[in-house]
Amino acid sequence: MNMETSHEHELLTATVRKFVDTEMMPHEDEVDRLGQVPEEIGRQIEARAHELGLFACNLPEEVGGGGLDLSAQRIIEQEFGKTTHALHSWAARPTEILLACEGDQREKYLLPCVRGEKRELFALTEPDAGSDAMGMKSNARRDGDDWILNGSKHFISGPCMPDFAIVFAATGADDTPRGPRKRVTAFLVDVGTPGFVCREGTRSVSYRGYKTFELHFDNVRLGPGQILGEEGRGFEIAGQWLGMGRIWVGASCCGKAERILDMATEWAANRRQFGQPIGSFQATGFRLADGAMNLRAANLMVTDAVARHRAGRMADQDAAMVKVFCSEMLGRIADDAVQIFGGMGLMEELPVQRLWRDSRLERIWDGTSEIQRHIITRSMLRPLGA
């Protein structure tokens, strides 16, 4: 369900939907079984995305990207959400954080990602600092003009082994009215740099085939040209991306919920018990009705957030509301679908169980539901001095 009705958006929806149906969905079972996307399939998706102009569609035309507006990007994220992240991540949308590249960094990092020649990782989360990003232990100290990086990251996700990582590390502390606050800096760190080990981490039952990586830094020497943006301004750079990232999680959840609800509705209409379709029983029909209402509300929230961002009015709590509402909406619809399908909902021969497993992750990554509620609560209380 898309709120945009322009002819251009209708054409885009049809193009992306066909791309997902023909290039991705036929491989879902294989990817789930293998726990990875075979490289030839990933490269095929990547090549097709280039042909359709979907690769790097989120970046501006002046750097070689597709230059699509936020409403168009919302359509893509929603349609991509209907399939597994492991597959649509090959139709890359490089992180907008790379737009902070300057000088030689553009030729070394930004432009190769736009062309599909390099892949990046966004490396923020640590073993002891997940939701509490300011609790990070990774640090970098000055050594002349260079920086010496130490620490580790985990749950850093991507479709394949990266070429470099955008690594966030503490580079000092600032005094604030609330006490000392770590000064966090973003660094561009190439895989293969001495002291930097990047390896695949543990596998998740959600989005099998979408890899997680563990990053370890042991006295990694970085030159001044490997700071992304300014020293101490890493969170400001990250914040410019994380807000819209949470909106895109919401859009993706709406797409997946639409697919699941369509499947559950068809099953409820055709599966018969006691001489009638099970959808005619209120216990089943009301689940469908609640799902349809919640999906409509979630779509409206995503549309509103996109409009707020275009108008320059989107605040942190707006993105948090979208993320928590849409991810929890998806969780309810996925769980109800399993119940409607009954025992068949847990059988591997149907995709319901996989979509159910995949849906569970949405309430955790990009900030847990609890963190989103904290952001919302803070926005309500702080103006009152609490």
N, C-alpha and C positions, 0 to 999 in steps of 0.2 A: 504494500500500500504506500503510494507516494503522494504527497500533497501538491507537488509541482505539476502543472498541467500544460506548460508551454510545449509547442511542437518539438523544439530542440530536446527538451527533457524526455519527451515520449520516445523519440528516436534513440536517445542515449540509453534509456531503460531497456528498450528492445534489444539493443546491441549488447549490453552487458549481460542481460538475462540469457541470451543465446550463447554468449561466451562461457558463462558459468555452466549452462546445460550441456554444452558439447565438449568443452575443453577440461572441465573439472569434475563434475558429478560422476562421469563414468569411471573415474579412478578412485572414488572415495573408499570403497571396500578394500581395494588393494593396499592403499596407503594405511588404512586402519590395521590391516593384517600384518603388514611388513613393519609398521612403526616408523616409516620414512617415505619420502617421496622419491621414487627412482629418478636419478638425475635427468634421464632422457625425457621423462614426463615434465619435470620442472622446467627444463630448457624449452620444451615445446610450448608450454604455457607462457613463458617469458617472451619467446619469439612472437607468438600470436598477440600478446599484449602490446608489443611494439607496433605490429601491423595495424592494430585498431586504434592506436594513439592513447592507450590506457596506461602505458608504462610511464612512471613519473608524472602522471596527470595532475598531481597535487602541487607541483612546483611551477613557478611562473615561466612564461614563454621566453623571457630574456635570458634564462639560463638553459634553455632547451627543453623545458618541461611542457606539459600539456596546457597549463594555464587555466584549468577549469575552475569555475567559481564554486563557492561553498555548497550551493544547492545541487550542482552537478556532482560534486564529490560525495554528498550525502546519498545520492542515488546509487553510486558505485559501491559505497560501503554497505548499504542496505542489501543490495543484490549479492555482493560477495559474502555477506553474512549467512547466506543460505547454504553455503558449503563449508568444508573444513578449512580452518586457517592455514593448515599445512599446504594446501593447494593454492589458495588465492594469494598467499604471501609471495609466490613466485612472480605474480604480476605486480612488481614492486612499486610502492609509493615511498621513496626515500624520505627520511625524516626532515621536516622543515627546519630543524635546528641547523642543518648544514648550510642554510642561507646566511648564517653568521660567518661563514668562511670568508677570508679576505686575502688579497694578494695571491701568492703561490698556492695557498690552501685551496683555492677554487679549482685550479688545474689538477691538483693532486687528489682531492677528496670529493668536492661537490660535483664537478662536471662528469667524472667517471661514473658516479652513482646515477646521475641522470641518464647517461648513455647505457647503463647496465653493465659496465665493465668492472665495477667494484660493488661490494655490499658492506653495509655498516651494521654495528650493534649499538644499541643505546644501553649503556652500562651504569646503572644507578644502584640497584638492589644489592644488598650484602647479606651474608649469613646471619649477622646480628643486627642488621638494620634494614628491615623490610619496610613496614609502614612508617617507621621512625627514620626517615631519610637523614635527619640531622644527627642521628646516632652513628653515622658511617665512621669506620675506622681507617679506610683508605686515605692516605695522605701523600702530599708531595712537598718536599722542602727545596729551597733554593740551593744551588751549588754553582756559584758564579752566574752566568747567564742561563744555565740549564736548570732543570728540575729533576729531582730523584723521586720516583713514584714507588710506593709500597702499598700492599693491601690485597684484597680479593673481592670479587663480585660473583653472585650466582643468580639463578633464575633469569639469565639474560637470554632472550629468545630471538630466533631467526630461522629462516628456512634452510640455510646451509652455512658451512664454515665461512666466516666473514674475512674481509681484507683488512679491516681496521675497526676499532671501537671508539665510541665517544664516552670517555671515562670521567666520572665525577669524583673529585677527591678534595679533602680539606687542605687548604694552603695557609691556614692561620685562623685567627679569631678576632672578632670585632666586639667592642663594648656596646651594649644596647640597654635601654631602660629596663629590659627584662633579664639582663645579665649577659655574660659572654655568649656570642653566637658564632658558630663556625663559618669561616669564609670558604665557600666552595667554588672550585674552578673546574671547567670542562677542558679535557685534553683529548687530542686526536692521537691515538696510539696504534701503530701499524702491527698487525700480526707478523711475527718473526723478529720483532725487536728484542735484543738480548734481555733476558730476565722476564719477558712476558710470555706466559703459557696460557693458551686458549684451548680448551678441550670440551667435548660434549659432556653434559651433566646427566642427571637422572631423567628417566622418561616419565611423562605424565600420562594418566589415563584419559585426560581431556586433550583433544586435538593431537592425537597420535600422529607422528610424522613432523610436527612442528617442534624443532629442536630447542633444547635449553643448553646454555653453555656456562661453564665455570671459567672465570678469568683470574689469574694470579699474577701479581707484580712483585718482583724481588729486585729492588734497586734498579728500576728501569730508568735509564737516562733519557730525558726528553729535552729537545731544544726549545727556545722561546717561540719558534714558529709553530709549535704544536699545541699552543693554547688556543681554544676556540672561543672567540669573543675576548672578554677582558678577564684578567685575574680577579677572582673573588665574585664574579658575576654569573657563575654557572647555573644557579637556580633560576635566575632571571631568564636565561636562555631556555632552560628546560620548561619553565612555566608557560612560555609562549606556545609550546607544543602540547604540553600535558592537558591543557584545558580543552582544546579541540580534539585531542586524542580520546578524551572521555566522551565527548559528543559522538565521535565515530564508533566507539564501543556501543553506545546506545542505538545508533542506526543499525549496526551489525546485529544487535540483539533483536531488533524489530524484524529484520529480514529472516533470521532463523526462526523466530516465533511464528511468522507468517507461514513458513514452510511446514512447521510442526502442526500448526492449527489446521492447515489445509488437509494434511494427512489424517489427523484425528477426526475431522469432520467427514471425510470420505469414508473412513472406517465405520464411524457411527451411523452413517446412512446405509451402509451395505451389510454390516454384521448384524445378524438376526438372532435373537434369543426370545423364548416364550412367544414365538410367532410374529415378532415385530422388530423393526430396526432398533438397536440399543439406544440410538439418539433420541428416540421418542420417550424414553424414561427420563424423568427429571434429574435423577442423579447423574446422568451422562450429559443431557442437554444443557443443564445449567453450567456445567464445566465449560462447555463450548461457548455459551453466552458470556460468561465471565471473562474467558480468554479473549473474545472479540472486543469486549469493552476495554479491557486493559491494554490490548494492542493498539486500539484507536487512541487512547490517552497517551501511550508512549510515543506514537508517531507525532502527535501534536506537540509533545514536549520537545522532541528533537527539532521539529520545524521551528518552534519558538526560539530555541537556543541558537539555531543557525541565523535566524533573523536578528537576534540580539547581537551576535558576533558581527554581522555585516554592518550593523548600526553603531558598533563600537561600544555597546552597552553590556556585553556579557561579563559577568563576574564569576569568581570561583564557585560560589554556591549554585549558580545556574548549571554549570557543567556537572557539579556533584549531584544535583537533583536528577539530571538526565541519567547519569551513570547508575545510580542506585535504583531508580525506579525501573528503568528498562531492563537491567540485568535481573532484578527480582521478578519482574513481570515474565521474562523468559523462563526463569526457573519454575514458576508456577505452571505455566503452559506446558513445559516439557514434562513435569511431574504428572500433571493431569493427563497428558497424552499417553504416558506409560499405563496409567490406571485404566484409561478407556480401551487401550489395546489388550489389557489383561496380560496373561502369560506371554502372548506374542510380542508384547512391548519390550520384553527382555531377551528375546531370541536374536541371535546374531544375523539371521537371514533377513531381518527387517532393519532399516536405518534408525528406527525410533530410539533404540538403546544407545546408539552412537551419538545422536543429537542430544539426548538426555545427558550423557557424560560430558559432551563438549559444552553444554550450557552451564554446567556447574562452575567452570572456571571463570565465567564472566563476572561473578560476584567477588572475585579475589584480585585478578590482575588489574593494573592501572588504578590501584587504590581500592581497598576492600570496602564493602558496604558500610562497615563501622567507621572507616576513615571519612567516607563521603558524608555520613551523618554528622560527624564531628565538624567538618567544614561548614555544613549548613547551620548547625547549632551556633558555632562561633560567629557566623555572619549575623545571626539574630541577636546574640547577647552583647557583642562588643560595642555596638552603638549605644547601648544602655549602661556601659561602663563595667559590665560583668566579664 
